[in-house]
Structures are given as structure tokens and as C-alpha cells.
Amino acid sequence: MDAVFKALADPTRRSLLDELFRDDGQTLSALEARFEITRFAVMKHLKLLEAAGLVVTRRRGREKLHFLNPVPIRLVHDRWVSKYAEPWAAGLSGLKSRLENPMEKIFEIYIRTTPERLWEAITDPEIRSKYNFGARVTSDWTPGSRFEMGAPGAPGPLGEGQNIEVDPPRKLVQSMVALWSEEVKSEGPTRITWEIEPVGDSCRLTVTHDELRDGANDELYGGWPMILSGLKTWLETGELLTTPGSLMYSGNN
């Protein structure tokens, strides 16, 4: 967390995050044009933000795009802020969910666990319910198979879709239709990609949620920071998050 606080302490780096908040997936040239500092200075600030996990980069052809990753901020919220000011801090968790052009959203987190254990936590219905708002995801987890998401405390099905690529314990690609409200159901299918990469005694988990239309309902992707924060908490400590959102369908809220 020290790297996160250090990165957020600089006003220029906070401004860079604000720019990605307004328009995610920008090139270095696009970001440079918004600041009265040198290209090298912008690169240096972006490297510090990337090292802190607040920015994730992806290559698209010859371009390198920069995406805002809100998960570290969610972790700060869950560890310190939610204990004292949960109602006031609810706006902080929406940092990612209010983005204007959600064509593609990337979330990254490091978890001290093995790839096998992380894969189990993603695909086992009972474990999934511990950090996924109380919802279970059931499937036989074979390529082309169907999956369903639901919970005893939900008024109906919460989601359904198809497993496009299943490569345990490294990669899972799914097409999903959200069903928890008529508003999200009308958005149609979107794609979710889970990628697991071992790093020392930990794993880097990257979740990419794409094939979203411009202006898509932010309920489709706004919950990822809380889900991934809960996943990390449970795998590393065995404890459950108790924020209101994390208990939505658990029957304990």
C-alpha cells in the first residue's frame, strides 16, 4: 500500500488518474497533450502509477494504451476507510464505475496464492459466493458450456452466458448477459476475461471486461473492484468483506 499512497500524493499523478477517469484507454501522446510538462515527465509519472497498480497498459497494434485500475483504491477503502465512514466513502468506490466511455475496462490485482487455488476460487460456486455479492456461478467449465449465476437471496437469475475459452489454471473467457435488472439485461452480452499469471509466491489476476457499448450501464462493470478486493481478502485471510455491497445477496445484509 505504500506505493499507492506515494503515487496518490503527487498532484500531477492524481491529475493523470483524473484524465483516465474522464477518458479511459489513452496513449502517452494524448495524455502528454493535456499537461504543461515534458513527455519524459509524463512517462515518469505513468511508470510510478503503473508500479503502484493504479494504471494498467495494453498494446493495441502500434499503440500503448493506459487504463485506470481502481482496485488498489478499493483495497485502501476496504482496509481503512469503510471502518469509519462507509456511507461517506461510497463515492470513492465509484471511481471506476462512472467512466464515460466504457468500451473496455481492465482490473488488476496481486493475490498471495497459487494459480490452482485462485482458479478454484473463481469456478467453485460456494467459494465464489463468498466474495461475489453472495452469488454463485455454476457450470461444468468446459469450452462452449453454459454457466448460470444466481443466489438464494436474489429475486431471480442474476446472469447467464457461455464459456468461450477454458484453460485452467491460466485463462477463462466468458460471454455474459447480466439479468439482475431490466436495465442491465437490455445491454446484451459482454465479454469477461480472467487471466492468471504466477509471480513468485503470488498471482497476478487481470480481469478484462469488454465488448461494452459506449455509455453502457455502469452496473455491468462497477462492482469489479469490490469483487476482486473480496477475493483477495478471502484467499489471503479467510475472512469475508462486510461492506453493504459485498453482502447484497448473501442473506446477511
N, C-alpha and C positions, 0 to 999 in steps of 0.2 A: 504493500500500500504506500510505502514511502515514495516510490516513483510516481504514483498517481498524484499525491499531494504536491510533489515538486513540479510536476508538469502543469497542474492547475494553478500554481502560484504565480505564473507569469501572465501578464495581461495579453501579450501578443498570442500566446498559445491558447488562451481562452477565446480570443477573437477568431483564431483559426477553427476552433471547435464550433463557434457560432456560425461561421461561414458554411461548414459542413452540415450543421443543423438546418440551415436555410436551403442548401442545395447539396445533397449528398453525392459522392462519387465524382469529385472534381480532380482535374490534373494539376500538377505543380504550376504550370503556366497560368491556369485560371485563378488559382489561389494567389500567386505572386502579384497578379494584376490588381488585387484588392488591397494591397498593403504598400506603404511607402518605405519599404526596406528592400535590401538586395535579395536576389534569388537564392544566394547562398544562405542568408539568414533564415529565409522561409524554409529551406531544406533542413537546416539545423533544428528549427523548432518542430518540424514534422517528424524528424527522426526521434526526438525526445518523446513526442506524443505516441509514436508507434512503439517505442520501447516500453512505455507505460501501459500499452494495450488500449489506449484511447482512440487510436486510429489504426485501421487495417487497410492494406493496399492490395490491389488486384490488377493484373495485366489484362488489357483488352486490346489485342493487336499490338501496335507500337506504343500505345499509351499506358501510363501507370495511373490508376485512379485511386483516390483516397476516400475512405468511408469512415464515418463516425461509428465507434463501437461503444455503446452506453453501459456495457456490462460492468466494467470497473467502478463506475459511478453508482450502479445499483448495489454493488458489494459494499461500498462505503456507506450507503444508505442503510443497508440491512444490518451492518455491524455496529454503527454508532447512532445514526440519526433516528431510525424508527423506534428506538427505545424511548426517546424523549419527545418526539414531535411528529408522530406518524401522520396525523391529519394535515399538518402544515407541509410536510415533506412529500405529500403525494404528487405535487407538481414536479419534483425532481425526477421521479421515476418516469415521467412522461417526456423526458428529454429526447428520446428517440421516436416515441410514438406520434409526435406531432409534426414529423417531417413532411414537407410539401410534395415531394416527388418520389414516392416510394416504389421506384422501378425494381430496385434490388437492395436488400438490407443484409448486412453481414455482421455477425456477432461472434466474438472470440473470447475464450476463457481457458485458463490453465487449471487443471484439477489433479491433485496428487492421488493417482490411482493407476490401475493397469488398463490397457485397451480392452481386455476381455471383460473386466468388471464394469467399465464405462458402457460397453456395448450392451451388457446385461441390463444396466440401469435404464437404457434407452428403450429396450424392447420388452422387458418384463412388465406386465400390466400392473402388478402390485407395487413394484418399486417406482414405476412411472407416476403412479398416483400420489406418491409422497412429495413430489416437487412440481407436478403439472396441474396445479389448482384442484387436486383431488381426482382428476380424470384418468381413466385407464385407456390404454391403446392395445387392442387385441388383433393378432394376425398370426399366420404361420411363418411369416418373414421369409418368403421365397420370392424370387423375381417375378413380377407380374401378378402377385397375390394382392388381395384386398386387405385393408385394415379399417377398423372402426374405433372411434373414440367416444367414450361415454362415462357416466358416473351415476351411482345410486341417487345422489342428491340433485341431479340435473333434471329439468322438466322434459327432456327428450335427448335424442342423439346430439353429440357435440361436434362430430366431424367424421368424415369418411374419405377414402381415397385408394390409391394404388401404390404399391412398392415397385418403383421403376428399376432401381439397382440395389442389390443387397450383397454386400461384400464384407462380412464380419471378420475381424472387428475393426474395420477401417472406414467403410463408407456406406451410407444409406441415403438413397434418393427417393423422394416420395412426391406424388401429386395429391393434393388435399383440397377438399371442399369443406369449408367451415359451416357448421349448422347450428351454432348456439343462438343465432338470432336471424331474423329475416334479412336484416341489413347485410350481414356478412355472407349469408347464403347467396345473395344476389351478385356477389363479386365473382362467383365461379371458381374454378380450380386455380391454385397457385402451386409453386414447387418449393419443397424444403429439402436441403441437402445437409446431411450430418457428415463431417469429416473428422476422423480421429488420427492424431499423429503422436506417437510416443516421444517424449522429451525428457531424458534422464529418468527420474523416478515418478514422472508425471505424464499427463497427456494434454496436448493442445486440442481443444474441441472447437471447431469452426462450424457455425450454423449459418447457411445462406438461404434466405427466403426471397425468392424472385418470381418472375412471371406475374408481377403485380401491376395493375394498371396505374397510370398517373392519377393521383388523388384517391387511391383505394382506401377503404375504411381502415383506420389505424388499429382497430381491434384485432386485425389479422396478424399484425407483427409486433404490436406494442407490449405484449406480455413476455417476449423472449428474455429480456434482462432479468425478470423475476424468476422465470423458469430455470434459467441457467445458474442463477445465484442459488436457488434452492437445490439444484442438482449438485453443485459443488459442496454446499453445506452438508448435505446428507452423506455424500460419499466420503468426505474428509472427517466428519464428526459424528455421523449417525443421528444428528438432530434435524428437526424439521423447522422450516421458517414458520413464523406465526403472524406474519403480516396479513391484513384482511384479504388481499387478493390471492395469496397462496392457499387460503382455506375456502375458496369460493364454492367448490363442490364437494368438500370433504365431509360435510355434515357436522363440522365442529365450529362453524362460524356463527 
